[in-house]
Structures are given as C-alpha cells and as structure tokens.
Amino acid sequence: MKLLENKELKAAVSGEIFRVVSDCAEELNQPVYVIGGYVRDLYLERPSKDIDFVIAGSGIELAELVAKKLNADNLSVFKNFGTAMIKHNSYELEFVGARKESYNRDSRKPIVEDGTLEEDQERRDFTINAMAISLNKTNYGALVDPFDGLKDLEKGVLKTPLDPSITFSDDPLRMMRAVRFASQLNFNVAPEVFDSIASNKQRIEIISQERITDELNKMILSNNPSKGFKILFKTGLLHLIFPEMAALQGVDIVNGKGHKDNFYHTLGVLDNILPNTQNLWLRWAAILHDIAKPPTKKYLPKQGWTFHGHEDKGARMVPGIFKRMKLPLDAKMKYVQKLVRLHLRPIALTKEEISDSALRRILFEAGEDIDDLMTLCKADITSKNEEKVRRFRANFEKVEEKLKEVEEKDKLRNWQPPISGEVIIKTFNLKPNKIIGDIKLAIREAILDGKIENTYEAAFEFMLEKGKELNLEAVNS
C-alpha cells in the first residue's frame, strides 16, 4: 500500500473531471467530495474507472451541471434513488446527495433522508470504503476519514463504520461484499465483523438470488476465492447460499480408513487453476467437479471409500444448481456440465496404456473444450505427496502429447460426421427411420475405433458395406 501525502492526494484529483465537478459544486454553493472505492484504490494503487461523488445537496442537480460542462451526452438519472450517472471517456461517474438511511426489518431498501457527509460515510459498508477526498477550494485534496479507514487499509482488515450487527442487519448483502472484498484484496475480516456475519447469516434470505450470485461470481473471479469460500463456510453463510458445496466438508472414518475432505480438496483445485484461467465458467467447473461426492459416497470393505459415478451424477446436478443460483442456463451451463462429466477421463488415461481409440473418444466428447478439460484435470492433482504429483504430471504430459498426435492425424476436435443423414437417405432411397441413426452411429464408432479414416470417402465405403449387412440397396452410389 502506498501512503499518500497531501500534495500527492491533491495531484491525484487534479484532472479535468475533478476540476469540473469542483467548479460545478461551488456554483451550486454546496461542498463536494470523491468517496468510496476510488479513494481506497488510490492507496492500493489499483486502477479504477468508477468515481463516486457525494454532495451536500442534490446529486442529480450536480450531475446535470457537470454533464453540461463536460459536453457529456450519456447522463442517466435515477430519481427514485436520488442518484445520477455520467459515462465519459471510459469513466463512470456517479453522483449522490449526502444522506442518512434507516431500514425496515423485512427489506434492504432504505428510507432515505438528506444528511451530512459524516452521516453519509457512516452508512457505507466498510471503513476502507468510507474515506473521502475534498474537492472544495478551501481544503482541496484533503482526506476526510472519520472512521480510520486508512489505518484499516494499512492493516489489511475489513471493519464497518457502525456496529457490524447494524450494518449487516440493515443491508445483508454487505455480508457477501465483506467476503468478496476479503478475496479481492486478500484482507482479513475483523473478528467482530466475522462474528456478526455468523449471527446475522439468516438475514441473507431477504436478498435476491441475483444479487448474491453477482457477489459470488466477483469473488470467484478474484485472486483468492478459496479465502472467501472458507469465510462463507465458517460463518455458516455457505450452508444457506450453496448447501451442496458445504456438504463436501468433513471426513468419515470406518475401520480406521478415511477419505479426503472434499471441501478443502475442491478449494485446492480452485487455487491450482487460478494462474491458468480467468474464465469464470472453468472456475465454476473446478468448484463443481466433485459436487456429487457426498450423495455417491460408500464404504466397501475390500475397496475402502468409493464415489462411484460422482462425475455423471455431478453433471446431472449442474442444471439444478445453475437454475437455483440464477446462473445462465445456456451454453455456459452445458460447458460446465460437460467438464464435470468428463473430468475423470483424462486421469484414467494416465493409469493405463494409452490407446488411440480412447484418445479419439475423449477428443470427440470434449470437442473444442479439450484444452480446458486438461487444465481442470491437471488442477485436480492436489496430493501432498510431491513424488505422486510429479508422476501424475509427467503422465499428463504424455497424454497431452498423444492427444496432439491423434488430433493432427484424425481431426476430431469439433468433429462432425463425414456422412450426413441426408446422404444416407439419398443413397438408399429411404424415408426417415431408425436405420439412418444406426448407420450414423456405426460410422462414428468405426472412426473412433480406428477401423476407418475420418474422411468422406472412407465413411462412404463403410456406409455401403453397412447397407449390405442391413439388406439395403444403394440406388445413388
């Protein structure tokens, strides 16, 4: 973290946007401040394109005047909330009047009244987001920090301006924001904040699923999502918002034999995959790859603990989880479902002599997602035995080399059958029926088993032979 002196703060808010906002506020005879995340990120040296301004007056009136002075066409006014936004040169500028808030027990929608700057600061979620910088002529660039946000920023700790029980009970979404900021900034949650999340966790039920999932996705895309998941689990929030993941935690022991803790294993897989992808859905696949281990867990005297079929059951669970969590039920869900279903296949290939047929099948089933599947599978190696990890990774490299060889030779990525149903119908003068599907399946299996090449000519000859077996007469060969 960079400690900024007064002159550095003043320089940080010396650009055109800040000068125009300052001049407009002076014209309205009202004090104005930059507040929130932009101030925090100045100290953390994180780039930010979102700038929030608070004025001891009408935020809408200020925004309208600023838009006029900046010649900004993109002004949005939200009268119900008393706020306005300007999009200008890749920046998003938000304007609000200083206010104080009170809440009804069953709603996170506040009753808003005009307030002072400090009343506005105390309604903010965390002290590090309550800091403000003056844009007023008398003390331009001065930091206004009544709740010691700067000290908390230095310590890397999340605290609330008010008693956290008030903060979280008033707006329970702030509990999710605490977890998200802990993950994004790698900060610790203050003990009293942690305890308050645990005691107020049931209040999350008044928050819409869309808002919860939005915070969860931001956390998953952070540099340290496993930290957030641990906080969610230990406070009990995870059990309410994502019970299937909470169910992964724990170790059962029978006859002295235990299985690994699948919750912490999943977090290890997530940690492993982070450096290799910013793809939110590949990270979701890492989170969900073992999600069906609890319902498939069995102890067999000769084998010990088994989770037979957890990849197939997990794939079947994905649509239900996505639907409940208001995640997209489109190609993104299908992608996660595919990776969950296939995540054991490459691992199985490392334990046996690799046949071209097995490689063709995984290439066919994974299609264009084969590279992501391999990334997931490599991340799934979480053993504390370094020699075991080294051996697995060496075997994976062999599998990847063989996959490349087979792909170059057989062109199975994004595979499309070389013979269409239309060709089969025309060749044998058929009406649509089950035989057409049988022939297409036989051609596919012959290609995957290496009996014929993946070409139109080879597949056509095979089709004619198959037709003879089925007593079909080729009329257009």
C-alpha positions as CSV (number, residue, x, y, z in Angstrom):
1,M,0.0,0.0,0.0
2,K,1.2,3.5,-0.9
3,L,0.9,6.2,1.8
4,L,-0.1,9.4,0.0
5,E,0.9,12.8,1.3
6,N,-1.5,15.8,0.9
7,K,0.2,17.0,-2.2
8,E,0.0,13.6,-3.8
9,L,-3.7,13.3,-3.0
10,K,-4.2,16.8,-4.4
11,A,-2.4,15.7,-7.6
12,A,-4.5,12.5,-7.8
13,V,-7.7,14.6,-8.1
14,S,-6.3,17.4,-10.3
15,G,-7.7,16.1,-13.6
16,E,-10.4,17.7,-15.7
17,I,-13.2,15.7,-14.3
18,F,-12.4,16.6,-10.7
19,R,-11.9,20.3,-11.6
20,V,-15.2,20.4,-13.4
21,V,-17.1,18.7,-10.5
22,S,-15.4,21.1,-8.0
23,D,-16.4,24.2,-10.1
24,C,-20.0,23.0,-10.5
25,A,-20.4,22.3,-6.8
26,E,-19.0,25.7,-6.0
27,E,-21.5,27.2,-8.4
28,L,-24.3,25.4,-6.5
29,N,-22.7,26.6,-3.2
30,Q,-22.5,23.0,-1.9
31,P,-19.4,21.1,-0.6
32,V,-18.5,18.0,-2.7
33,Y,-16.2,15.0,-2.2
34,V,-14.8,12.0,-4.0
35,I,-15.8,9.0,-1.9
36,G,-15.6,5.2,-1.7
37,G,-13.7,2.7,-3.9
38,Y,-11.9,5.2,-6.0
39,V,-10.2,6.7,-2.9
40,R,-9.4,3.2,-1.5
41,D,-7.9,2.2,-4.8
42,L,-5.7,5.2,-5.0
43,Y,-3.9,4.0,-1.9
44,L,-3.8,0.4,-3.1
45,E,-2.5,1.5,-6.5
46,R,-5.3,-0.3,-8.2
47,P,-6.6,1.2,-11.5
48,S,-10.3,2.4,-11.2
49,K,-12.6,3.8,-13.8
50,D,-15.6,4.2,-11.4
51,I,-15.7,7.5,-9.5
52,D,-18.3,8.3,-6.9
53,F,-19.1,11.9,-5.8
54,V,-21.1,12.9,-2.8
55,I,-22.5,16.5,-2.4
56,A,-24.3,18.1,0.5
57,G,-27.2,18.8,-1.8
58,S,-28.8,17.3,-4.9
59,G,-26.6,14.7,-6.7
60,I,-28.9,14.9,-9.7
61,E,-28.6,18.7,-10.0
62,L,-24.8,18.4,-9.8
63,A,-24.7,15.6,-12.4
64,E,-26.8,17.7,-14.8
65,L,-24.5,20.7,-14.5
66,V,-21.3,18.5,-14.8
67,A,-22.7,16.7,-17.9
68,K,-23.3,20.1,-19.5
69,K,-19.8,21.4,-18.7
70,L,-18.1,18.2,-19.9
71,N,-20.3,18.0,-23.1
72,A,-21.3,14.5,-21.9
73,D,-24.3,13.1,-23.7
74,N,-24.5,9.9,-21.6
75,L,-26.4,11.0,-18.5
76,S,-28.7,8.7,-16.6
77,V,-30.9,10.0,-13.8
78,F,-32.4,7.7,-11.1
79,K,-34.9,10.0,-9.4
80,N,-36.2,7.3,-7.0
81,F,-32.8,6.9,-5.6
82,G,-31.7,10.5,-5.9
83,T,-28.6,9.5,-7.9
84,A,-27.3,10.1,-11.4
85,M,-24.5,8.6,-13.6
86,I,-22.4,10.0,-16.4
87,K,-20.3,7.9,-18.8
88,H,-17.5,10.0,-20.0
89,N,-14.2,8.9,-21.8
90,S,-14.3,5.3,-20.4
91,Y,-15.1,6.6,-16.8
92,E,-18.4,6.0,-15.0
93,L,-19.1,9.0,-12.7
94,E,-21.8,8.5,-10.1
95,F,-23.4,11.4,-8.2
96,V,-25.4,11.2,-5.0
97,G,-26.5,13.7,-2.3
98,A,-25.2,13.1,1.2
99,R,-27.8,11.1,3.0
100,K,-28.7,9.1,6.1
101,E,-30.6,5.9,5.9
102,S,-32.9,3.8,8.1
103,Y,-34.3,0.3,7.3
104,N,-37.4,-1.8,7.8
105,R,-36.7,-5.2,9.2
106,D,-38.0,-7.1,6.2
107,S,-36.4,-5.0,3.4
108,R,-32.9,-3.9,2.4
109,K,-34.5,-0.8,0.7
110,P,-33.6,2.2,2.9
111,I,-35.7,5.1,4.0
112,V,-33.5,7.9,2.8
113,E,-33.2,11.4,4.2
114,D,-30.8,14.3,3.5
115,G,-27.8,14.1,5.7
116,T,-24.3,15.4,6.4
117,L,-21.1,14.0,4.9
118,E,-20.3,12.1,8.1
119,E,-23.8,10.6,8.2
120,D,-23.2,9.5,4.6
121,Q,-19.9,8.0,5.5
122,E,-21.3,6.0,8.4
123,R,-23.9,4.4,6.2
124,R,-21.1,2.9,4.0
125,D,-20.3,-0.8,4.2
126,F,-16.7,-0.7,5.4
127,T,-14.3,1.9,6.8
128,I,-12.0,1.5,3.8
129,N,-14.9,2.4,1.5
130,A,-16.0,5.4,3.7
131,M,-12.9,7.6,3.0
132,A,-13.5,10.8,1.1
133,I,-11.3,13.4,-0.6
134,S,-12.4,17.1,-0.5
135,L,-12.9,18.9,-3.9
136,N,-13.6,22.1,-2.2
137,K,-11.5,25.2,-2.7
138,T,-10.7,25.7,1.0
139,N,-9.1,22.3,1.5
140,Y,-8.8,20.7,-2.0
141,G,-7.3,17.2,-1.8
142,A,-7.7,16.8,2.0
143,L,-8.6,13.3,3.2
144,V,-11.8,13.0,5.3
145,D,-11.6,9.8,7.3
146,P,-13.7,9.9,10.5
147,F,-13.7,6.1,10.9
148,D,-9.9,5.4,10.5
149,G,-10.3,3.7,7.1
150,L,-6.8,4.5,6.2
151,K,-5.5,2.6,9.3
152,D,-7.6,-0.4,8.4
153,L,-6.3,-0.2,4.9
154,E,-2.7,-0.3,6.2
155,K,-3.5,-3.3,8.4
156,G,-5.4,-5.1,5.6
157,V,-8.6,-5.5,7.7
158,L,-12.3,-5.1,7.0
159,K,-14.2,-3.2,9.6
160,T,-17.6,-1.4,9.5
161,P,-18.1,2.3,10.4
162,L,-21.0,1.4,12.7
163,D,-21.6,-1.7,14.8
164,P,-21.4,-4.5,12.3
165,S,-24.7,-6.0,13.5
166,I,-26.4,-2.8,12.5
167,T,-24.6,-2.7,9.2
168,F,-25.4,-6.3,8.2
169,S,-28.9,-6.4,9.6
170,D,-29.8,-3.2,7.7
171,D,-28.3,-4.5,4.4
172,P,-27.4,-8.2,4.5
173,L,-25.8,-8.1,1.0
174,R,-22.9,-6.4,2.8
175,M,-22.0,-9.8,4.3
176,M,-21.4,-11.1,0.8
177,R,-19.5,-7.9,0.0
178,A,-17.3,-8.5,3.0
179,V,-16.4,-11.9,1.7
180,R,-15.8,-10.6,-1.8
181,F,-13.5,-7.8,-0.6
182,A,-11.6,-10.2,1.6
183,S,-11.0,-12.3,-1.5
184,Q,-10.2,-9.5,-4.0
185,L,-7.9,-7.5,-1.6
186,N,-6.6,-10.5,0.4
187,F,-7.8,-8.7,3.6
188,N,-8.8,-10.2,6.9
189,V,-12.3,-9.8,8.3
190,A,-12.2,-8.2,11.8
191,P,-13.3,-10.7,14.5
192,E,-16.3,-8.6,15.4
193,V,-17.3,-8.5,11.7
194,F,-16.8,-12.3,11.3
195,D,-19.0,-12.9,14.4
196,S,-21.7,-10.5,13.2
197,I,-21.9,-12.3,9.8
198,A,-22.3,-15.6,11.6
199,S,-25.1,-14.2,13.8
200,N,-26.9,-12.4,11.0
201,K,-26.5,-15.0,8.3
202,Q,-30.2,-15.8,8.2
203,R,-30.8,-12.2,7.0
204,I,-29.4,-13.1,3.7
205,E,-32.8,-14.6,2.9
206,I,-34.2,-11.2,2.1
207,I,-31.6,-10.6,-0.6
208,S,-32.5,-11.6,-4.2
209,Q,-30.6,-14.6,-5.6
210,E,-29.3,-12.4,-8.5
211,R,-27.5,-10.0,-6.1
212,I,-26.0,-12.9,-4.1
213,T,-24.8,-14.7,-7.2
214,D,-23.3,-11.4,-8.6
215,E,-21.1,-11.1,-5.5
216,L,-20.3,-14.8,-5.6
217,N,-19.1,-14.5,-9.2
218,K,-16.9,-11.5,-8.4
219,M,-15.4,-13.5,-5.5
220,I,-14.8,-16.5,-7.8
221,L,-13.0,-14.2,-10.3
222,S,-10.8,-12.7,-7.6
223,N,-7.2,-13.7,-6.9
224,N,-8.1,-15.6,-3.7
225,P,-11.6,-17.1,-4.0
226,S,-10.8,-20.0,-1.6
227,K,-10.3,-17.5,1.2
228,G,-13.8,-16.3,0.5
229,F,-15.3,-19.8,0.5
230,K,-13.6,-20.5,3.8
231,I,-15.2,-17.4,5.4
232,L,-18.6,-18.4,3.9
233,F,-18.2,-21.9,5.3
234,K,-17.0,-20.9,8.8
235,T,-19.7,-18.2,9.2
236,G,-22.4,-20.6,8.0
237,L,-23.4,-18.4,5.0
238,L,-22.3,-21.1,2.6
239,H,-24.8,-23.6,4.1
240,L,-27.6,-21.2,3.2
241,I,-26.5,-20.0,-0.3
242,F,-24.7,-23.1,-1.6
243,P,-25.6,-26.1,0.5
244,E,-24.2,-28.6,-2.0
245,M,-20.7,-27.2,-1.5
246,A,-21.0,-27.0,2.3
247,A,-21.9,-30.7,2.2
248,L,-18.5,-31.5,0.7
249,Q,-16.8,-30.7,4.1
250,G,-15.9,-33.4,6.5
251,V,-14.1,-36.8,6.7
252,D,-15.8,-40.1,7.6
253,I,-13.7,-42.9,9.1
254,V,-14.6,-46.6,9.1
255,N,-12.3,-49.3,10.3
256,G,-9.5,-46.7,10.5
257,K,-9.9,-45.7,6.9
258,G,-10.9,-42.1,6.0
259,H,-11.4,-40.3,2.7
260,K,-10.0,-36.8,2.0
261,D,-12.0,-33.7,2.9
262,N,-13.6,-32.9,-0.4
263,F,-14.4,-29.3,0.5
264,Y,-10.8,-28.4,1.1
265,H,-9.7,-30.6,-1.9
266,T,-12.1,-28.5,-4.1
267,L,-10.5,-25.3,-2.8
268,G,-7.1,-26.8,-3.6
269,V,-8.3,-27.4,-7.2
270,L,-9.6,-23.9,-7.4
271,D,-6.3,-22.5,-6.2
272,N,-4.4,-24.6,-8.7
273,I,-6.5,-23.5,-11.7
274,L,-6.3,-19.7,-10.9
275,P,-3.0,-19.0,-12.6
276,N,-4.2,-20.7,-15.8
277,T,-7.5,-19.1,-16.4
278,Q,-9.7,-16.0,-15.9
279,N,-12.6,-18.0,-17.4
280,L,-15.4,-17.8,-14.8
281,W,-17.1,-20.9,-16.1
282,L,-13.9,-23.0,-16.0
283,R,-13.5,-21.9,-12.4
284,W,-17.1,-22.9,-11.8
285,A,-16.2,-26.3,-13.3
286,A,-13.4,-26.6,-10.7
287,I,-15.9,-25.8,-7.9
288,L,-18.4,-28.3,-9.1
289,H,-16.2,-31.2,-10.4
290,D,-16.7,-33.3,-7.2
291,I,-20.1,-31.8,-6.1
292,A,-21.8,-35.2,-6.2
293,K,-19.3,-37.0,-3.9
294,P,-21.5,-36.7,-0.8
295,P,-24.5,-38.5,-2.4
296,T,-22.4,-41.1,-4.1
297,K,-20.1,-41.9,-1.1
298,K,-19.9,-45.6,0.0
299,Y,-17.6,-47.6,2.1
300,L,-16.8,-51.1,0.7
301,P,-14.8,-53.4,3.0
302,K,-12.4,-54.5,0.2
303,Q,-12.1,-51.2,-1.6
304,G,-12.5,-48.6,1.2
305,W,-14.3,-45.4,0.3
306,T,-15.7,-45.0,-3.2
307,F,-17.6,-42.3,-5.0
308,H,-18.6,-44.3,-8.0
309,G,-20.4,-42.4,-10.7
310,H,-19.9,-39.0,-9.0
311,E,-18.9,-37.4,-12.3
312,D,-22.2,-38.4,-14.0
313,K,-24.4,-37.5,-11.0
314,G,-22.5,-34.3,-10.7
315,A,-23.2,-33.4,-14.3
316,R,-26.9,-34.1,-13.7
317,M,-26.8,-31.8,-10.6
318,V,-25.3,-28.8,-12.5
319,P,-28.6,-27.6,-14.2
320,G,-30.4,-27.6,-10.9
321,I,-27.7,-25.6,-9.2
322,F,-27.4,-23.2,-12.0
323,K,-31.2,-22.7,-12.1
324,R,-31.5,-22.1,-8.3
325,M,-28.5,-19.7,-8.3
326,K,-29.8,-17.8,-11.3
327,L,-26.7,-18.6,-13.4
328,P,-27.2,-18.8,-17.2
329,L,-29.0,-21.9,-18.4
330,D,-27.3,-21.7,-21.9
331,A,-24.1,-22.9,-23.5
332,K,-22.2,-21.8,-20.4
333,M,-24.1,-24.3,-18.2
334,K,-23.6,-27.0,-20.8
335,Y,-19.9,-26.3,-20.9
336,V,-19.6,-26.7,-17.1
337,Q,-21.8,-29.8,-17.2
338,K,-19.5,-31.3,-19.9
339,L,-16.3,-30.7,-17.9
340,V,-17.8,-32.1,-14.7
341,R,-18.9,-35.2,-16.6
342,L,-15.6,-35.8,-18.3
343,H,-13.1,-34.7,-15.5
344,L,-12.1,-38.3,-14.6
345,R,-11.5,-39.4,-18.2
346,P,-8.0,-37.9,-18.8
347,I,-7.0,-39.0,-15.3
348,A,-8.0,-42.6,-16.2
349,L,-5.8,-42.4,-19.3
350,T,-2.7,-41.8,-17.1
351,K,-3.2,-45.1,-15.3
352,E,-3.2,-47.4,-18.4
353,E,-1.6,-47.9,-21.7
354,I,-3.0,-45.2,-23.8
355,S,-4.9,-46.4,-26.9
356,D,-5.6,-44.3,-29.9
357,S,-9.2,-45.3,-29.6
358,A,-9.5,-43.9,-26.0
359,L,-7.8,-40.7,-27.1
360,R,-10.2,-40.3,-30.1
361,R,-13.2,-40.8,-27.8
362,I,-12.1,-38.1,-25.3
363,L,-11.3,-35.7,-28.2
364,F,-14.7,-36.4,-29.7
365,E,-16.6,-35.9,-26.4
366,A,-14.7,-32.8,-25.2
367,G,-14.5,-31.2,-28.7
368,E,-13.3,-27.6,-28.6
369,D,-13.1,-27.8,-24.8
370,I,-10.4,-30.4,-24.6
371,D,-7.7,-27.9,-23.6
372,D,-9.9,-26.6,-20.7
373,L,-10.7,-30.1,-19.7
374,M,-6.9,-30.9,-19.4
375,T,-6.4,-27.7,-17.5
376,L,-9.1,-28.8,-15.0
377,C,-7.7,-32.3,-14.7
378,K,-4.1,-31.0,-14.0
379,A,-5.5,-28.7,-11.3
380,D,-7.2,-31.8,-9.8
381,I,-3.9,-33.1,-8.7
382,T,-3.8,-32.0,-5.0
383,S,-1.8,-34.7,-3.2
384,K,0.7,-33.6,-0.5
385,N,3.0,-36.3,-1.8
386,E,5.3,-34.4,-4.1
387,E,6.6,-37.5,-5.8
388,K,3.0,-38.6,-6.6
389,V,2.2,-35.1,-8.0
390,R,5.4,-35.2,-10.1
391,R,4.5,-38.7,-11.5
392,F,0.9,-37.7,-12.3
393,R,2.0,-34.5,-14.1
394,A,4.6,-36.4,-16.1
395,N,1.9,-38.9,-17.2
396,F,-0.4,-36.0,-18.1
397,E,2.2,-34.6,-20.3
398,K,2.3,-37.9,-22.2
399,V,-1.4,-37.9,-22.6
400,E,-1.3,-34.3,-23.9
401,E,1.4,-35.3,-26.4
402,K,-0.6,-38.3,-27.6
403,L,-3.8,-36.1,-27.8
404,K,-2.0,-33.7,-30.1
405,E,-0.7,-36.6,-32.3
406,V,-4.2,-38.1,-32.7
407,E,-5.8,-34.7,-33.2
408,E,-3.4,-33.9,-36.0
409,K,-3.9,-37.2,-37.7
410,D,-7.7,-37.7,-37.2
411,K,-9.0,-34.1,-36.9
412,L,-11.6,-35.0,-34.2
413,R,-11.8,-31.6,-32.4
414,N,-15.2,-30.1,-33.2
415,W,-15.9,-33.4,-35.0
416,Q,-18.8,-33.5,-37.4
417,P,-19.9,-36.9,-39.0
418,P,-18.5,-37.1,-42.6
419,I,-21.7,-38.7,-43.7
420,S,-25.0,-36.9,-43.0
421,G,-28.4,-38.4,-42.6
422,E,-29.4,-36.8,-45.9
423,V,-26.6,-38.7,-47.7
424,I,-27.8,-42.0,-46.2
425,I,-31.4,-41.3,-47.2
426,K,-30.4,-40.4,-50.8
427,T,-28.1,-43.3,-51.2
428,F,-30.5,-46.0,-50.1
429,N,-33.7,-44.1,-51.1
430,L,-35.0,-44.3,-47.5
431,K,-37.7,-42.5,-45.6
432,P,-36.6,-41.1,-42.2
433,N,-36.4,-44.0,-39.7
434,K,-34.2,-45.6,-37.0
435,I,-31.9,-47.3,-39.5
436,I,-30.4,-43.9,-40.5
437,G,-29.4,-43.3,-36.9
438,D,-27.9,-46.8,-36.6
439,I,-25.8,-46.3,-39.7
440,K,-24.5,-42.9,-38.5
441,L,-23.6,-44.4,-35.1
442,A,-21.8,-47.3,-36.8
443,I,-19.8,-44.8,-38.9
444,R,-18.9,-42.8,-35.8
445,E,-17.8,-45.9,-33.8
446,A,-15.7,-47.2,-36.7
447,I,-13.9,-43.8,-36.9
448,L,-13.3,-43.7,-33.1
449,D,-12.1,-47.3,-33.0
450,G,-9.7,-46.5,-35.9
451,K,-11.3,-49.0,-38.2
452,I,-11.7,-46.4,-40.9
453,E,-10.2,-42.9,-41.6
454,N,-12.1,-39.8,-40.7
455,T,-12.8,-38.9,-44.3
456,Y,-15.9,-38.8,-46.5
457,E,-14.5,-41.4,-48.9
458,A,-13.7,-44.0,-46.2
459,A,-17.0,-43.3,-44.4
460,F,-19.0,-43.6,-47.6
461,E,-17.4,-47.1,-48.4
462,F,-18.2,-48.2,-44.8
463,M,-21.8,-47.0,-45.2
464,L,-22.2,-49.1,-48.3
465,E,-20.9,-52.2,-46.5
466,K,-23.2,-51.5,-43.6
467,G,-26.1,-51.1,-46.0
468,K,-25.4,-54.6,-47.4
469,E,-25.5,-56.0,-43.9
470,L,-28.9,-54.4,-43.4
471,N,-30.1,-55.6,-46.8
472,L,-30.3,-52.1,-48.2
473,E,-29.8,-51.5,-51.9
474,A,-27.8,-48.5,-52.9
475,V,-29.6,-46.6,-55.6
476,N,-27.3,-43.5,-55.6
477,S,-23.8,-44.7,-55.1
